[in-house]
Amino acid sequence: MLNTGFTEPFPLQGIDGGCVDREHATFPRICRMVDDFPGKMPYIEKERSYREASMHCNARAIIERSGQDGAEILVQVRNKPYEGGKRIELPGGRIEAFESLLEAIRREVREETGLELSFIEGLETRIETHGATTNVECIRPFAAYQTLHGPVDSMGVYFRCRAEGQLLESGDDTEKPRWMPVAEIARLMKDDPEQFSFVDRAGLVFYLKQA
């Protein structure tokens, strides 16, 4: 549990103004508390400085297939209630230390959806360099993103993919993976873009402009 330095319990306020489960309190969600209690939370001040200097790197998948109503994309529901509510998102997640981009995207898709990627656009561009103590991968993704403002500093790459296998009912912090027509995604994005995760909102808009 988070040690705030207070002797009496009190609710943690999230970035959306609601109370946050203490067991799931994350520093990006409670940093606004520092403004309410200036000088009384040095631990959070120190961690906020660390988090602001750090960055989350992600690999995300735009998995396509042909459906009865045209092109479809695999979407899922992000199941992390302590983040302020459920949102529609694309499969993907954080790249582990020294993990290949290709290994990361395959792993994340498998953990979240149960599918195995059968095609990754840009795979043919991949090169790898080796040194005495180094090894670097370089590949052309479909798109790259960087958050300019938000609860976390995050950057990452999108790959257009195809997959095979049986969808899970729920995965790693995700649920309800399903195929959604691209035309429906375009309509939902126009009518209510807030129902999509803030990161994938940008990725999907970029994708729709290329379609």
N, C-alpha and C positions, 0 to 999 in steps of 0.2 A: 504494500500500500504506500502511496505517496506520502512522504514526510514533509509537511508544509511548515513546521515550526510552531503551529498553533496548538494550545493545550486543550481547546474545546472543539468538538466536531462541528463542521459546518458544511453546507452543500457547495459543491464545486460548480461554477458557472461555465458552460460551454460557449463556443464562439457564436452559437445560434441563440444564446440567451437562456437556454434551458439548463436544468441540472444534469450533471454528468455522473454516471456510476463511478464511485471512488475507485473500484477495482480496475476500471478501464480508463481512468483519467490519463490523458496524454498531454504532453506539454504544449503542443500546438493549440489544443482546445482550451487550456486553462491559462494561457499567457495573459489574457485580458484581466485576470485576477490581480496581476501585479499592479495594474493601474488603480484598482480599488483599494489595495493595501500597500501603498508605497513604502519602501524601506523595511517591510516586515517579512519579506519572503526572499531572502538572498539565495536560497537554494534554487527556486524557480528562475530568478534573474540569471543565475549562472547557467542553468540548463537552457534557457531561452537563447542566450548568447551562443551556446554551443550549437543548438538546433538551427539558428539563423545562419550559422557558418557552414552547416552541413547540407547535403543534398541527397534526395532519394532518386535513384536511377532505375527506370522501369523498361521492360520489354512488353509490348502489347500487340494483340493479334486481331486483325480484321479477317475473320474466317468467312469465306464466301461459298455459296452453292447456288445452283439453278433450281428454282421452285416453280410451282404451278402459276404463280403470279409474277414471275420474273426473278431477278436476282434477290437473294436473301443473305442476311448476315447473322451470325450467331451472337446473341446478347445474353446477359444474365443479370441477376439482381445482386447488388453488393450488400452483403448481410453483416454490417458492422453497426449495430444500433447506437453505440457510443459516439459515432461520427455525426450524429444528427439526423438520421433517417436513412431509409433504403433508397437507392438510386439504380437506374439501369446503367450498365457498363459493358465494356468489352472485356474478354478474357485477357489476363496479363497481370504482371506484378513486378516486385522488386528483383533486380539482378543481384545475385549473391557475389561475394568477393571473388574476383578472378574467374568468374563464370563466363563462358562463351555466350554471346547474344543468342545464338541458335539453340544452345542447350537451355538457356533461360526461357525462351518462348515456348519450346517444346514442353518443358517441365511445368510451367505455369498453366498451359492449356490442359495438360493431363490432370493436374491436381484440381483444377476448377471445374472442368467439364467432363473428364473421362475420355476425351477424344485424343487421337494421335494425329499429328500433322503429317500429311502426305505430300504437301507442296508448300514451299516458302518462296515467294517472289524475291528475287535478288540473290538467291543462293549461289547462282553462277558467277556473281561478282566477288565472292568472298576470297580474300587472300589472308595469309598468315605469315608473319615474319618471326624469325628466331634469332636470339643472341645468346651469349654465354649464360646470362642470368635473366633473360627476358623472352616474352612470347606475346605477340600482339595480333589481334584479329581486326580486320577491316572489311566492312560489307556495306552495300547500298540498301538502306531500308526504303519503305514507301514514304514515310514522313517522320519528322522529329518534332517534339514539342518541348516547351519550357514554361513553367508557371511564372507569371509576372507579379501575381499577388494571390494570396490564399492562405489556408491553414498550414500548408507545408511547402517547402521549396522542392520542386520535383521536375525532373527532365527525363525524357525517354524517347524510344523509337517505336514506330508502328510497322508491322509487316503484314502484307496481304497474303493470306494462306488458304489452303484447302485442308480438310481433315476427314477422318473416317473413324468409325467406331460407334459405341452406344453412349448416349448422353446420360450423365448422372442426374439424379433429382436434386442433389445439393453437393457442393464441393468445398474447397478450402475458403471459408468466409464468404461463400457465394451460394445462391440458390436459384432455382427455376431457369436453368439455361434453355434457350429456345431459339428457333430460327424466326427471324422477322424480315418481312419484305423490305427492300430498300425504300420503296415508295412510302411505306408506313413510317419508317424511320424519319424520312423527310417531312412527313405530315406532323408527326409528334414533335419534331425539332422546331417546327414553325409554331405549333399551337402551345407547347409547354416545354421549352428546353430545360427547365429546372429539374425535370424528372430524370435527366441523365446526369451522370457523375460530371463534376466540373472539368476534369481532365479530358474524358472521352467526348464531351460536348465539342471541344475544339477538334479532336481527331475525326469525329464524324462529319462535322461541317467541311473539313478539308477533303474528306473522302467524297462527299456528295458533290463537291465542286469538280472533282475529277471524273465522276461517273457520267 
